[in-house]
Amino acid sequence: MRSESLSQHAIFGTPKMTRCNVSRFSPLIGDMGRLLLNFCVRQFVNTQGMLKLLQGLLVLLLSVPVVAAELKLPRASQRASVSQTVGLSEVSITYSRPAVRGRNIWGELIPYGIVWRAGANEATTISFSDDVTIDGQKLPAGTYSLQAILSKEQWTLIFNKVARQWGSFDYDPSQDALRILVKPRPAEYEELLTFSIQRVTQSSAEVVLQWEKIKVNFNFEVDTLSKVLPGVRAAVAEAKADDWNTPLRAAAWAFENGAVPDEALDWIEKSIAARETFENLSLKARLLARAGRNHEAAAVARRAIEAAQSATPKIDPGELEKWLASLEKHSKS
């Protein structure tokens, strides 16, 4: 018993030192540190300098910072976005896509009467590059969080000026920029919440939220005409005398969008003056007919058909011939 005690004292100094140097710090320094200490002690028995070295090693091992590895895991509700150009304006929606996963969604997972983030994780955001009109109300350009308050019969969709927020926990109604009412409608089953932008024209589009067997939608409009028209006028004014294509394109845009009909006729005349073609003559005929000047329209249409037949290569005027026959028939009746 005594020899065992002496052996311990010879190696570790004292039982107290033994516990201090090894046992107490084992959970902190780990197996490698403990093995290193035991090896050093056995090699340098009763060396005072080694005791100081051991203390220094302990301090060093305990002072090394523990760096946690960055753990990346997929979200249960994964992030998504959808964007669309409408005329010359941009709209984008960023959101997370919760899954149904066999749960009862409406009124249970998403309670009625409580503000909901219209998605999961961070609040859903919607961005407009230009001012828009929604449900007859103006909404300035910008990025908004899209919140919702649900009931069985209707939803309140909220465009809130605080875009960056987690869910709806810090939702502040005083920051609402716009509220609209929409009606939920039955829809085909959708496992993941999905936003889409549909029915796109040059000045409007429809935003649709669909999840489980319900969807809601709202329309927005942009003033594309006011944004495009100054540039169109400037381009026509700057067109060279032999440039027939620029005023033709301008007149075609005006015709397709029902805009500035008088100016459109001026632009098509400028195109014809530069070079008479099937394209600008047929467009002039349609512009005249829309203005109720059917006899003039018919005469110009016949000129367009002649231009098609003499063109190189020849152009098939079949569609215009059908249009002319219909115009003449209605003019006689």
C-alpha positions as a LaTeX table, in Angstrom:
\begin{tabular}{lrrr}
\hline
Residue & $x$ (\AA) & $y$ (\AA) & $z$ (\AA) \\
\hline
Met1 & 0.00 & 0.00 & 0.00 \\
Arg2 & 2.85 & 2.33 & 0.92 \\
Ser3 & 4.82 & 1.47 & $-2.20$ \\
Glu4 & 1.76 & 2.20 & $-4.33$ \\
Ser5 & 1.38 & 5.57 & $-2.61$ \\
Leu6 & 5.06 & 6.38 & $-3.14$ \\
Ser7 & 4.80 & 5.42 & $-6.77$ \\
Gln8 & 1.89 & 7.77 & $-7.24$ \\
His9 & 3.74 & 10.54 & $-5.43$ \\
Ala10 & 6.82 & 10.02 & $-7.55$ \\
Ile11 & 4.88 & 10.30 & $-10.80$ \\
Phe12 & 2.29 & 12.96 & $-10.01$ \\
Gly13 & 3.75 & 14.73 & $-6.94$ \\
Thr14 & 0.67 & 14.41 & $-4.68$ \\
Pro15 & $-2.78$ & 12.85 & $-4.96$ \\
Lys16 & $-4.17$ & 16.37 & $-5.07$ \\
Met17 & $-1.86$ & 17.29 & $-7.95$ \\
Thr18 & $-2.90$ & 14.08 & $-9.72$ \\
Arg19 & $-6.54$ & 15.06 & $-9.63$ \\
Cys20 & $-5.77$ & 18.61 & $-10.63$ \\
Asn21 & $-3.54$ & 17.88 & $-13.57$ \\
Val22 & $-5.39$ & 15.04 & $-15.20$ \\
Ser23 & $-8.70$ & 13.94 & $-13.76$ \\
Arg24 & $-10.28$ & 17.34 & $-13.35$ \\
Phe25 & $-9.45$ & 18.50 & $-16.86$ \\
Ser26 & $-10.09$ & 15.24 & $-18.73$ \\
Pro27 & $-13.57$ & 16.24 & $-19.91$ \\
Leu28 & $-12.17$ & 19.54 & $-21.20$ \\
Ile29 & $-8.94$ & 18.54 & $-22.92$ \\
Gly30 & $-10.18$ & 15.30 & $-24.41$ \\
Asp31 & $-8.48$ & 11.94 & $-24.92$ \\
Met32 & $-5.59$ & 13.30 & $-26.99$ \\
Gly33 & $-4.72$ & 15.93 & $-24.44$ \\
Arg34 & $-4.89$ & 13.42 & $-21.58$ \\
Leu35 & $-2.62$ & 10.94 & $-23.39$ \\
Leu36 & $-0.12$ & 13.71 & $-24.14$ \\
Leu37 & 0.02 & 14.76 & $-20.49$ \\
Asn38 & 0.47 & 11.20 & $-19.22$ \\
Phe39 & 3.28 & 10.57 & $-21.71$ \\
Cys40 & 5.13 & 13.74 & $-20.76$ \\
Val41 & 4.81 & 13.06 & $-17.03$ \\
Arg42 & 6.18 & 9.53 & $-17.36$ \\
Gln43 & 9.17 & 10.75 & $-19.38$ \\
Phe44 & 10.14 & 13.58 & $-17.06$ \\
Val45 & 9.59 & 12.34 & $-13.50$ \\
Asn46 & 10.27 & 14.79 & $-10.64$ \\
Thr47 & 11.33 & 17.55 & $-13.03$ \\
Gln48 & 10.20 & 20.91 & $-11.68$ \\
Gly49 & 10.51 & 22.47 & $-15.12$ \\
Met50 & 8.20 & 19.82 & $-16.49$ \\
Leu51 & 5.54 & 20.72 & $-13.95$ \\
Lys52 & 5.61 & 24.24 & $-15.28$ \\
Leu53 & 5.47 & 22.86 & $-18.83$ \\
Leu54 & 2.44 & 20.77 & $-17.90$ \\
Gln55 & 0.70 & 23.80 & $-16.48$ \\
Gly56 & 1.49 & 25.74 & $-19.65$ \\
Leu57 & 0.11 & 22.92 & $-21.81$ \\
Leu58 & $-3.08$ & 22.85 & $-19.77$ \\
Val59 & $-3.54$ & 26.59 & $-20.18$ \\
Leu60 & $-2.87$ & 26.31 & $-23.91$ \\
Leu61 & $-5.30$ & 23.44 & $-24.44$ \\
Leu62 & $-8.01$ & 25.12 & $-22.41$ \\
Ser63 & $-7.57$ & 28.50 & $-24.10$ \\
Val64 & $-7.93$ & 27.27 & $-27.70$ \\
Pro65 & $-11.36$ & 28.53 & $-28.86$ \\
Val66 & $-13.88$ & 25.91 & $-29.91$ \\
Val67 & $-15.16$ & 26.80 & $-33.41$ \\
Ala68 & $-18.58$ & 25.36 & $-34.12$ \\
Ala69 & $-19.00$ & 23.93 & $-37.61$ \\
Glu70 & $-21.57$ & 25.70 & $-39.74$ \\
Leu71 & $-24.53$ & 23.36 & $-40.00$ \\
Lys72 & $-26.62$ & 23.81 & $-43.14$ \\
Leu73 & $-29.92$ & 21.99 & $-43.33$ \\
Pro74 & $-32.78$ & 22.32 & $-45.80$ \\
Arg75 & $-35.77$ & 24.28 & $-44.61$ \\
Ala76 & $-39.04$ & 22.46 & $-44.13$ \\
Ser77 & $-40.67$ & 25.29 & $-46.12$ \\
Gln78 & $-38.28$ & 26.11 & $-48.92$ \\
Arg79 & $-37.75$ & 29.53 & $-50.39$ \\
Ala80 & $-39.11$ & 30.49 & $-53.83$ \\
Ser81 & $-39.70$ & 33.53 & $-56.01$ \\
Val82 & $-41.67$ & 34.48 & $-59.10$ \\
Ser83 & $-41.27$ & 37.59 & $-61.25$ \\
Gln84 & $-42.86$ & 39.08 & $-64.33$ \\
Thr85 & $-42.46$ & 42.04 & $-66.66$ \\
Val86 & $-45.73$ & 43.89 & $-67.26$ \\
Gly87 & $-45.28$ & 46.46 & $-69.98$ \\
Leu88 & $-42.08$ & 48.15 & $-68.83$ \\
Ser89 & $-42.66$ & 47.45 & $-65.13$ \\
Glu90 & $-41.35$ & 44.62 & $-62.97$ \\
Val91 & $-43.19$ & 42.71 & $-60.25$ \\
Ser92 & $-41.63$ & 40.01 & $-58.06$ \\
Ile93 & $-42.82$ & 37.88 & $-55.14$ \\
Thr94 & $-40.48$ & 36.15 & $-52.67$ \\
Tyr95 & $-41.91$ & 33.60 & $-50.25$ \\
Ser96 & $-41.48$ & 30.25 & $-48.51$ \\
Arg97 & $-43.56$ & 27.23 & $-49.54$ \\
Pro98 & $-45.11$ & 25.28 & $-46.65$ \\
Ala99 & $-46.48$ & 21.83 & $-47.48$ \\
Val100 & $-49.87$ & 20.42 & $-46.54$ \\
Arg101 & $-48.42$ & 17.11 & $-45.26$ \\
Gly102 & $-51.85$ & 15.75 & $-44.41$ \\
Arg103 & $-52.72$ & 18.63 & $-42.09$ \\
Asn104 & $-55.96$ & 20.59 & $-41.89$ \\
Ile105 & $-54.90$ & 23.99 & $-43.20$ \\
Trp106 & $-57.72$ & 26.52 & $-43.19$ \\
Gly107 & $-59.03$ & 27.47 & $-39.78$ \\
Glu108 & $-56.63$ & 25.10 & $-37.98$ \\
Leu109 & $-52.99$ & 25.33 & $-39.05$ \\
Ile110 & $-53.79$ & 28.83 & $-40.35$ \\
Pro111 & $-56.35$ & 30.19 & $-37.85$ \\
Tyr112 & $-59.14$ & 32.47 & $-38.94$ \\
Gly113 & $-58.98$ & 36.06 & $-37.75$ \\
Ile114 & $-55.22$ & 36.05 & $-37.13$ \\
Val115 & $-52.63$ & 37.87 & $-39.25$ \\
Trp116 & $-50.73$ & 35.34 & $-41.39$ \\
Arg117 & $-47.49$ & 35.86 & $-43.31$ \\
Ala118 & $-48.97$ & 34.38 & $-46.54$ \\
Gly119 & $-46.31$ & 31.70 & $-46.50$ \\
Ala120 & $-43.77$ & 30.50 & $-43.92$ \\
Asn121 & $-40.55$ & 31.67 & $-42.24$ \\
Glu122 & $-39.90$ & 35.32 & $-43.27$ \\
Ala123 & $-42.94$ & 37.30 & $-44.33$ \\
Thr124 & $-43.81$ & 37.02 & $-48.01$ \\
Thr125 & $-42.72$ & 40.12 & $-49.93$ \\
Ile126 & $-44.03$ & 41.65 & $-53.14$ \\
Ser127 & $-42.15$ & 44.30 & $-55.11$ \\
Phe128 & $-43.36$ & 46.72 & $-57.79$ \\
Ser129 & $-40.87$ & 48.77 & $-59.80$ \\
Asp130 & $-43.56$ & 51.37 & $-60.61$ \\
Asp131 & $-46.74$ & 52.66 & $-59.06$ \\
Val132 & $-49.66$ & 50.26 & $-59.48$ \\
Thr133 & $-53.41$ & 50.28 & $-59.04$ \\
Ile134 & $-54.98$ & 47.41 & $-57.08$ \\
Asp135 & $-58.71$ & 47.13 & $-56.65$ \\
Gly136 & $-59.04$ & 50.75 & $-57.74$ \\
Gln137 & $-56.54$ & 51.96 & $-55.13$ \\
Lys138 & $-53.09$ & 53.40 & $-55.78$ \\
Leu139 & $-50.02$ & 51.67 & $-54.34$ \\
Pro140 & $-46.64$ & 53.40 & $-54.72$ \\
Ala141 & $-43.65$ & 51.57 & $-56.17$ \\
Gly142 & $-41.70$ & 49.64 & $-53.55$ \\
Thr143 & $-41.35$ & 46.38 & $-51.64$ \\
Tyr144 & $-44.04$ & 45.34 & $-49.17$ \\
Ser145 & $-44.65$ & 42.40 & $-46.88$ \\
Leu146 & $-47.81$ & 40.61 & $-47.93$ \\
Gln147 & $-49.93$ & 39.67 & $-44.93$ \\
Ala148 & $-53.40$ & 38.13 & $-44.78$ \\
Ile149 & $-56.30$ & 37.82 & $-42.36$ \\
Leu150 & $-58.54$ & 34.87 & $-43.22$ \\
Ser151 & $-62.16$ & 33.95 & $-42.78$ \\
Lys152 & $-64.25$ & 31.32 & $-44.55$ \\
Glu153 & $-65.98$ & 33.88 & $-46.75$ \\
Gln154 & $-63.24$ & 36.39 & $-47.54$ \\
Trp155 & $-59.62$ & 37.26 & $-46.94$ \\
Thr156 & $-58.06$ & 40.62 & $-46.22$ \\
Leu157 & $-54.79$ & 40.99 & $-48.08$ \\
Ile158 & $-52.46$ & 43.57 & $-46.54$ \\
Phe159 & $-49.55$ & 45.36 & $-48.21$ \\
Asn160 & $-47.41$ & 46.43 & $-45.27$ \\
Lys161 & $-44.54$ & 48.91 & $-45.59$ \\
Val162 & $-42.26$ & 46.86 & $-43.31$ \\
Ala163 & $-40.97$ & 44.36 & $-45.86$ \\
Arg164 & $-38.25$ & 42.60 & $-43.86$ \\
Gln165 & $-39.80$ & 40.86 & $-40.89$ \\
Trp166 & $-40.02$ & 37.34 & $-39.54$ \\
Gly167 & $-43.52$ & 36.07 & $-40.11$ \\
Ser168 & $-46.21$ & 38.33 & $-38.67$ \\
Phe169 & $-44.95$ & 38.45 & $-35.10$ \\
Asp170 & $-43.91$ & 42.12 & $-35.35$ \\
Tyr171 & $-46.69$ & 43.12 & $-37.73$ \\
Asp172 & $-47.67$ & 46.75 & $-37.18$ \\
Pro173 & $-51.04$ & 47.75 & $-38.71$ \\
Ser174 & $-50.02$ & 51.42 & $-38.61$ \\
Gln175 & $-47.55$ & 50.56 & $-41.40$ \\
Asp176 & $-50.23$ & 49.22 & $-43.75$ \\
Ala177 & $-50.02$ & 50.83 & $-47.18$ \\
Leu178 & $-53.10$ & 49.12 & $-48.61$ \\
Arg179 & $-55.75$ & 46.56 & $-47.71$ \\
Ile180 & $-58.02$ & 44.75 & $-50.17$ \\
Leu181 & $-60.70$ & 42.10 & $-49.83$ \\
Val182 & $-60.58$ & 38.90 & $-51.89$ \\
Lys183 & $-62.73$ & 35.77 & $-51.95$ \\
Pro184 & $-61.22$ & 32.29 & $-51.57$ \\
Arg185 & $-62.31$ & 29.93 & $-54.32$ \\
Pro186 & $-62.10$ & 26.15 & $-54.77$ \\
Ala187 & $-59.04$ & 25.02 & $-56.74$ \\
Glu188 & $-57.16$ & 21.90 & $-57.74$ \\
Tyr189 & $-55.09$ & 20.38 & $-54.95$ \\
Glu190 & $-51.67$ & 21.99 & $-54.46$ \\
Glu191 & $-49.36$ & 20.35 & $-51.89$ \\
Leu192 & $-46.96$ & 23.31 & $-51.71$ \\
Leu193 & $-48.12$ & 26.90 & $-51.35$ \\
Thr194 & $-47.62$ & 28.54 & $-54.73$ \\
Phe195 & $-47.70$ & 32.10 & $-56.03$ \\
Ser196 & $-48.09$ & 32.71 & $-59.75$ \\
Ile197 & $-48.55$ & 35.73 & $-62.02$ \\
Gln198 & $-51.12$ & 35.09 & $-64.74$ \\
Arg199 & $-53.25$ & 36.84 & $-67.40$ \\
Val200 & $-50.40$ & 39.17 & $-68.28$ \\
Thr201 & $-51.03$ & 42.08 & $-70.65$ \\
Gln202 & $-48.95$ & 45.15 & $-71.40$ \\
Ser203 & $-50.66$ & 47.02 & $-68.58$ \\
Ser204 & $-52.06$ & 44.47 & $-66.12$ \\
Ala205 & $-51.64$ & 41.04 & $-64.56$ \\
Glu206 & $-53.22$ & 38.74 & $-61.98$ \\
Val207 & $-51.46$ & 37.46 & $-58.84$ \\
Val208 & $-52.69$ & 34.05 & $-57.64$ \\
Leu209 & $-51.99$ & 32.36 & $-54.30$ \\
Gln210 & $-52.92$ & 28.66 & $-54.31$ \\
Trp211 & $-52.54$ & 26.06 & $-51.56$ \\
Glu212 & $-54.34$ & 22.87 & $-50.63$ \\
Lys213 & $-57.73$ & 23.21 & $-52.38$ \\
Ile214 & $-58.10$ & 27.00 & $-52.12$ \\
Lys215 & $-56.88$ & 29.92 & $-54.20$ \\
Val216 & $-57.22$ & 33.69 & $-54.00$ \\
Asn217 & $-56.26$ & 36.26 & $-56.59$ \\
Phe218 & $-56.05$ & 39.99 & $-57.21$ \\
Asn219 & $-55.38$ & 42.10 & $-60.31$ \\
Phe220 & $-53.03$ & 45.03 & $-60.58$ \\
Glu221 & $-52.57$ & 47.62 & $-63.30$ \\
Val222 & $-49.59$ & 49.72 & $-64.35$ \\
Asp223 & $-49.74$ & 52.92 & $-66.38$ \\
Thr224 & $-47.66$ & 51.60 & $-69.26$ \\
Leu225 & $-49.04$ & 54.23 & $-71.64$ \\
Ser226 & $-47.66$ & 57.15 & $-69.63$ \\
Lys227 & $-44.31$ & 55.41 & $-69.34$ \\
Val228 & $-44.01$ & 54.43 & $-73.01$ \\
Leu229 & $-45.64$ & 57.33 & $-74.84$ \\
Pro230 & $-42.93$ & 60.00 & $-74.29$ \\
Gly231 & $-40.30$ & 57.65 & $-75.67$ \\
Val232 & $-42.47$ & 56.71 & $-78.66$ \\
Arg233 & $-43.11$ & 60.34 & $-79.55$ \\
Ala234 & $-39.41$ & 61.18 & $-79.25$ \\
Ala235 & $-38.38$ & 58.22 & $-81.43$ \\
Val236 & $-40.82$ & 59.16 & $-84.20$ \\
Ala237 & $-39.77$ & 62.80 & $-84.08$ \\
Glu238 & $-36.10$ & 61.81 & $-84.36$ \\
Ala239 & $-36.64$ & 59.25 & $-87.15$ \\
Lys240 & $-34.84$ & 60.05 & $-90.41$ \\
Ala241 & $-36.83$ & 60.87 & $-93.56$ \\
Asp242 & $-36.19$ & 57.42 & $-95.07$ \\
Asp243 & $-36.94$ & 55.52 & $-91.83$ \\
Trp244 & $-40.31$ & 53.90 & $-92.45$ \\
Asn245 & $-39.96$ & 51.23 & $-89.76$ \\
Thr246 & $-39.83$ & 53.41 & $-86.61$ \\
Pro247 & $-43.13$ & 55.26 & $-87.24$ \\
Leu248 & $-44.70$ & 51.95 & $-88.36$ \\
Arg249 & $-43.76$ & 50.29 & $-85.07$ \\
Ala250 & $-45.05$ & 53.29 & $-83.13$ \\
Ala251 & $-48.39$ & 53.25 & $-84.97$ \\
Ala252 & $-48.69$ & 49.46 & $-84.53$ \\
Trp253 & $-48.10$ & 49.80 & $-80.76$ \\
Ala254 & $-50.77$ & 52.52 & $-80.54$ \\
Phe255 & $-53.24$ & 50.41 & $-82.55$ \\
Glu256 & $-52.69$ & 47.30 & $-80.44$ \\
Asn257 & $-53.15$ & 49.23 & $-77.21$ \\
Gly258 & $-55.97$ & 51.52 & $-78.33$ \\
Ala259 & $-53.83$ & 54.56 & $-77.62$ \\
Val260 & $-53.60$ & 58.02 & $-79.22$ \\
Pro261 & $-55.47$ & 57.14 & $-82.49$ \\
Asp262 & $-54.94$ & 60.54 & $-84.09$ \\
Glu263 & $-51.21$ & 60.42 & $-83.50$ \\
Ala264 & $-51.12$ & 56.84 & $-84.74$ \\
Leu265 & $-52.56$ & 57.97 & $-88.09$ \\
Asp266 & $-49.95$ & 60.72 & $-88.29$ \\
Trp267 & $-47.18$ & 58.20 & $-87.59$ \\
Ile268 & $-48.42$ & 55.75 & $-90.23$ \\
Glu269 & $-48.58$ & 58.56 & $-92.78$ \\
Lys270 & $-44.95$ & 59.35 & $-91.99$ \\
Ser271 & $-44.05$ & 55.70 & $-92.55$ \\
Ile272 & $-45.87$ & 55.59 & $-95.91$ \\
Ala273 & $-44.19$ & 58.82 & $-96.98$ \\
Ala274 & $-40.79$ & 57.23 & $-96.33$ \\
Arg275 & $-41.66$ & 54.01 & $-98.17$ \\
Glu276 & $-45.00$ & 52.52 & $-99.14$ \\
Thr277 & $-45.24$ & 48.88 & $-98.04$ \\
Phe278 & $-47.88$ & 46.23 & $-97.52$ \\
Glu279 & $-47.34$ & 46.51 & $-93.77$ \\
Asn280 & $-47.93$ & 50.24 & $-93.36$ \\
Leu281 & $-50.80$ & 50.36 & $-95.87$ \\
Ser282 & $-52.66$ & 47.48 & $-94.21$ \\
Leu283 & $-52.18$ & 49.09 & $-90.78$ \\
Lys284 & $-53.48$ & 52.41 & $-92.09$ \\
Ala285 & $-56.60$ & 50.63 & $-93.41$ \\
Arg286 & $-57.29$ & 49.17 & $-89.97$ \\
Leu287 & $-56.70$ & 52.50 & $-88.22$ \\
Leu288 & $-59.15$ & 54.20 & $-90.58$ \\
Ala289 & $-61.76$ & 51.49 & $-90.04$ \\
Arg290 & $-61.43$ & 51.83 & $-86.26$ \\
Ala291 & $-62.07$ & 55.56 & $-86.71$ \\
Gly292 & $-65.27$ & 54.76 & $-88.65$ \\
Arg293 & $-63.85$ & 55.86 & $-92.00$ \\
Asn294 & $-64.73$ & 52.60 & $-93.76$ \\
His295 & $-64.71$ & 53.78 & $-97.39$ \\
Glu296 & $-61.22$ & 55.24 & $-96.99$ \\
Ala297 & $-60.14$ & 52.09 & $-95.19$ \\
Ala298 & $-61.34$ & 49.86 & $-98.04$ \\
Ala299 & $-59.48$ & 51.92 & $-100.63$ \\
Val300 & $-56.23$ & 51.76 & $-98.66$ \\
Ala301 & $-56.70$ & 48.02 & $-98.09$ \\
Arg302 & $-56.90$ & 47.45 & $-101.86$ \\
Arg303 & $-53.65$ & 49.41 & $-102.27$ \\
Ala304 & $-52.07$ & 47.18 & $-99.65$ \\
Ile305 & $-53.16$ & 44.02 & $-101.52$ \\
Glu306 & $-51.61$ & 45.38 & $-104.72$ \\
Ala307 & $-48.39$ & 46.12 & $-102.82$ \\
Ala308 & $-48.31$ & 42.55 & $-101.53$ \\
Gln309 & $-48.69$ & 41.11 & $-105.02$ \\
Ser310 & $-45.89$ & 43.27 & $-106.44$ \\
Ala311 & $-43.53$ & 42.77 & $-103.52$ \\
Thr312 & $-40.29$ & 40.76 & $-103.86$ \\
Pro313 & $-40.66$ & 38.19 & $-102.52$ \\
Lys314 & $-44.43$ & 38.21 & $-102.79$ \\
Ile315 & $-46.56$ & 38.52 & $-99.68$ \\
Asp316 & $-49.72$ & 36.51 & $-99.09$ \\
Pro317 & $-52.52$ & 39.08 & $-98.51$ \\
Gly318 & $-55.11$ & 36.43 & $-97.69$ \\
Glu319 & $-55.92$ & 37.66 & $-94.18$ \\
Leu320 & $-56.29$ & 41.25 & $-95.37$ \\
Glu321 & $-58.56$ & 40.14 & $-98.24$ \\
Lys322 & $-60.84$ & 38.40 & $-95.75$ \\
Trp323 & $-60.83$ & 41.50 & $-93.55$ \\
Leu324 & $-61.66$ & 43.72 & $-96.54$ \\
Ala325 & $-64.55$ & 41.48 & $-97.62$ \\
Ser326 & $-65.98$ & 41.63 & $-94.10$ \\
Leu327 & $-65.54$ & 45.40 & $-93.97$ \\
Glu328 & $-67.31$ & 45.92 & $-97.29$ \\
Lys329 & $-70.14$ & 43.57 & $-96.30$ \\
His330 & $-70.80$ & 45.47 & $-93.08$ \\
Ser331 & $-70.49$ & 48.81 & $-94.85$ \\
Lys332 & $-73.34$ & 47.86 & $-97.23$ \\
Ser333 & $-75.64$ & 46.55 & $-94.51$ \\
\hline
\end{tabular}
